[in-house]
Amino acid sequence: MRIGMVGLGKMGNNMRQRIRNGGHEVVGYDRNPEVSDVGSLAELVGQLTESPRVVWLMLPIDVVNATIEELTPMLSPGDIVIDGGNSKWTWDEIHAEQLAKAGLHFVDVGTSGGVWGLQNGYALMVGGDDADIATCQPIFDALKPEGAFGFVHAGGHGAGHFAKMVHNGIEYGLMQAYAEGWELLEAAKEVTHVKEIFRSWREGTVIRSWLLDLMVQAMEEDEHLDKIEGYAADSGEGRWTVNAAVDYGVAVPTITAALFARFVSQQEDSPAMKMVAAMRNQFGGHAVRTEADAG
């Protein structure tokens, strides 16, 4: 296939390369000319000669609406727009309806993999119509991890981003539990080898996970996280998860507590949040605040 990729940041750039590694052609556009293949959205669309055209957006949430509006008149009936960024799931049905008026199709994809996706593959949670998913399946197959897992057609429009939102809410809770355990071990005078405890848990325990592996990696780089400020941003999806839980009458106390812990971290330095910040940096390349930044 030959597709367009709009947005070549930390994830989009690596996704473009993984799709190319899978044998497909990608025309990429970004406002940064150093990484862009073309100079404009119009030039990108002009280089997509297959029908239907497929254009994948990997953009910050605040520019998605404007980009879809700009892109719509350039496309032809039957073409497909994919939103693979962290957009709010309630937008997806609106975008699908807007694009349908021009004869265009829409697919929402919750994308997980962070800075490791190029190497390990991306977990894809997809929402949309069966026919559109089938058209885009070769691209999904190139992006997902090898093996049977890592891809799911979650349901109709909005299901992909809803699934990714819940995924990120669970991530909040897991990270908070690991981080609080780390802080407690660091505080215990009886314990002298905290890093080695976490390293030992990587095999044979019920709490082993990739996040645990990343914790150990973070401690290899800065054993007591002395260089990191205990500040962790919340991306928005944690808030959406809690709000959705309220709307559906579902209790999510662990996720809610983890979200509130991040709010606390933004007010004052928190030891546990040093580890949350370190894990976010390890899996997603999210920036950390250092003591020098704080000064």
C-alpha positions in Angstrom: 0.0 0.0 0.0 0.9 3.7 -0.3 -0.4 5.9 2.5 0.0 9.4 3.9 1.3 10.0 7.4 0.6 13.5 8.9 2.6 14.2 12.0 6.1 12.9 12.3 6.9 13.4 16.0 8.2 10.9 18.5 5.7 8.2 17.4 4.8 9.2 13.9 8.3 9.2 12.6 9.0 5.7 14.0 5.6 4.5 12.7 6.5 5.7 9.2 9.7 3.7 9.3 8.1 0.5 10.6 5.4 0.7 7.9 8.2 1.1 5.3 10.0 -1.8 6.9 6.9 -3.8 6.3 7.1 -3.2 2.5 4.7 -0.3 2.1 5.2 3.2 0.9 4.7 6.2 3.2 4.5 9.8 2.2 5.0 11.8 5.4 4.2 15.4 6.2 5.2 17.5 9.2 5.6 21.2 9.8 9.2 20.4 10.5 10.8 20.3 7.0 13.8 18.3 8.3 11.6 15.2 8.8 8.9 15.9 6.1 8.8 14.2 2.7 6.6 16.9 1.2 6.0 20.6 1.8 2.3 20.6 2.4 -0.8 18.6 3.0 -1.9 19.2 -0.6 1.4 17.8 -1.9 1.0 14.7 0.3 -2.5 14.0 -1.1 -1.2 14.6 -4.6 1.3 11.8 -4.2 -1.3 9.3 -3.1 -2.3 7.7 -6.4 -4.0 4.6 -5.1 -7.8 4.6 -4.6 -9.0 4.8 -1.9 -6.4 7.1 -0.5 -5.5 6.5 3.2 -4.2 9.3 5.3 -3.1 8.6 8.9 -3.0 11.5 11.4 -0.6 11.3 14.4 -1.2 14.7 15.8 -1.6 16.5 19.1 -5.2 16.7 20.1 -5.3 20.5 19.7 -4.7 20.4 15.9 -6.7 17.4 14.9 -10.0 19.3 14.1 -8.2 21.9 12.0 -6.2 19.3 10.1 -9.3 17.3 9.2 -11.1 20.4 8.1 -8.1 21.4 5.9 -7.7 17.9 4.5 -11.4 17.1 3.7 -11.7 19.1 0.4 -8.5 17.7 -0.9 -9.8 14.1 -0.7 -12.2 12.1 -2.9 -15.3 10.0 -2.0 -14.2 6.7 -0.6 -10.9 7.9 0.8 -10.1 7.0 4.5 -8.9 9.3 7.3 -7.3 7.6 10.3 -6.9 9.4 13.6 -4.2 7.4 15.4 -3.3 10.1 18.1 -4.7 10.4 21.6 -7.9 12.1 20.6 -10.9 12.0 22.9 -13.2 9.2 22.0 -16.3 11.4 22.0 -14.9 13.3 19.0 -14.7 10.2 16.7 -18.4 9.9 15.9 -18.5 13.6 15.1 -15.5 13.3 12.8 -17.0 10.3 11.1 -20.3 12.2 10.5 -18.5 15.2 9.2 -16.3 13.2 6.8 -19.3 11.1 5.6 -20.9 14.3 4.3 -18.0 14.5 1.8 -18.2 10.8 1.0 -15.1 10.1 3.2 -14.6 7.3 5.7 -13.1 7.5 9.2 -11.2 5.1 11.5 -10.0 5.8 15.0 -6.9 4.0 16.2 -5.7 4.0 19.8 -2.0 3.5 19.4 0.4 2.3 22.1 4.1 1.6 21.9 5.9 4.8 22.7 9.5 5.2 21.7 9.9 1.4 21.6 7.3 0.8 18.9 9.7 0.8 16.0 11.6 -2.1 17.5 8.7 -4.0 19.3 5.6 -3.0 17.3 2.6 -1.0 18.2 -0.6 -2.2 20.0 -3.5 -1.0 17.9 -7.1 -0.6 19.2 -9.3 0.2 16.2 -12.8 1.6 15.8 -14.7 1.9 12.6 -16.6 -0.1 9.9 -15.5 -3.6 8.9 -14.9 -2.7 5.3 -12.6 0.3 6.2 -10.7 -1.8 8.7 -10.1 -4.5 6.0 -8.8 -1.9 3.6 -6.3 -0.7 6.1 -5.4 -4.1 7.5 -2.0 -4.4 5.7 -0.9 -1.2 7.4 -2.1 -2.5 10.8 -0.3 -5.8 10.2 3.0 -3.9 9.5 2.7 -1.8 12.7 1.5 -4.4 15.2 3.9 -6.7 17.1 4.7 -10.1 15.6 2.4 -12.8 16.7 -1.3 -13.2 17.4 -1.8 -10.3 19.7 -1.4 -6.5 19.6 -4.3 -5.7 17.3 -8.1 -5.5 18.0 -11.1 -4.2 16.1 -12.7 -2.9 19.2 -16.0 -1.8 17.7 -17.6 1.1 15.9 -16.4 4.7 15.7 -14.9 5.8 19.1 -14.2 2.2 20.3 -10.5 2.4 19.5 -9.9 5.6 21.3 -12.1 4.5 24.2 -10.1 1.3 24.6 -6.8 3.3 24.5 -8.2 5.7 27.1 -9.0 2.8 29.5 -5.6 1.3 28.7 -3.9 4.5 29.8 -6.1 4.7 32.9 -4.9 1.2 33.9 -1.4 2.3 33.2 -1.9 5.1 35.7 -2.8 2.6 38.4 -0.1 0.2 37.7 2.6 2.8 37.6 1.4 4.3 40.9 1.4 1.0 42.6 5.0 0.2 41.5 6.1 3.7 42.4 4.6 3.6 45.9 6.3 0.2 46.5 9.6 1.7 45.4 9.2 4.7 47.7 8.5 2.4 50.7 11.5 0.2 50.0 13.7 3.3 49.7 12.5 4.5 53.0 13.1 1.2 54.9 16.4 1.3 56.8 16.5 -2.5 56.7 16.6 -2.6 52.9 19.9 -1.8 51.2 19.5 -3.1 47.6 16.3 -1.7 46.3 17.3 -1.9 42.6 18.3 -5.6 43.0 14.9 -6.3 44.6 13.1 -5.0 41.6 15.5 -6.8 39.3 14.8 -10.1 41.1 11.0 -9.5 40.6 11.4 -9.6 36.8 11.3 -13.4 36.7 9.0 -15.8 38.6 6.7 -13.3 40.3 3.1 -12.4 39.6 4.0 -8.7 39.3 6.6 -9.0 36.6 5.9 -6.8 33.5 7.4 -4.5 31.0 6.9 -1.6 33.3 8.9 -3.4 35.9 11.7 -3.9 33.4 11.6 -0.2 32.6 11.8 0.6 36.3 15.0 -1.4 36.6 16.4 0.3 33.5 15.6 3.8 35.0 17.5 2.8 38.2 20.4 1.6 36.2 20.7 5.1 34.8 20.0 6.9 38.2 19.8 4.4 41.0 17.9 6.6 43.5 16.4 9.0 40.9 18.3 11.9 42.4 18.4 13.7 39.1 14.7 13.7 38.5 12.1 16.0 40.1 9.0 14.2 41.5 6.7 15.8 39.0 4.5 13.8 36.6 2.1 15.3 34.1 -1.3 13.9 33.3 -1.9 13.5 29.6 -5.6 14.0 29.8 -6.6 10.4 29.2 -6.5 9.6 32.9 -9.1 12.4 33.4 -11.2 11.1 30.6 -11.2 7.6 32.0 -12.4 8.9 35.4 -15.1 11.1 33.8 -16.3 8.2 31.6 -16.5 6.0 34.7 -18.7 8.5 36.4 -20.9 8.7 33.3 -21.3 4.9 33.2 -21.5 4.5 37.0 -18.4 2.3 37.2 -16.2 2.6 40.3 -12.5 3.1 39.4 -10.9 4.0 42.7 -7.4 2.9 41.9 -7.2 4.8 38.6 -8.8 7.9 40.3 -6.3 7.8 43.2 -3.4 7.5 40.7 -4.8 10.5 38.8 -5.1 12.6 42.0 -1.5 11.6 42.9 -0.3 13.2 39.7 -2.1 16.4 40.7 -0.3 16.3 44.0 3.0 15.8 42.2 2.4 19.0 40.2 2.2 20.9 43.5 5.2 19.7 45.4 8.1 17.2 44.9 7.1 13.6 45.5 9.5 10.7 45.8 7.0 8.2 44.3 6.4 10.5 41.4 10.1 10.4 40.6 9.6 6.8 39.6 6.4 7.5 37.7 8.2 10.2 35.8 11.1 7.9 35.2 8.8 5.1 33.8 7.0 7.6 31.5 10.4 8.7 30.2 11.5 5.1 29.6 8.4 3.8 27.7 7.2 7.0 26.0 10.2 9.4 25.8 8.1 11.8 27.9 10.3 14.7 29.3 11.3 14.7 32.9 12.1 17.6 35.1 15.5 17.6 36.6 16.8 19.2 39.7 18.5 21.7 37.5 15.2 22.6 35.8 13.6 23.1 39.2 16.4 25.5 40.2 
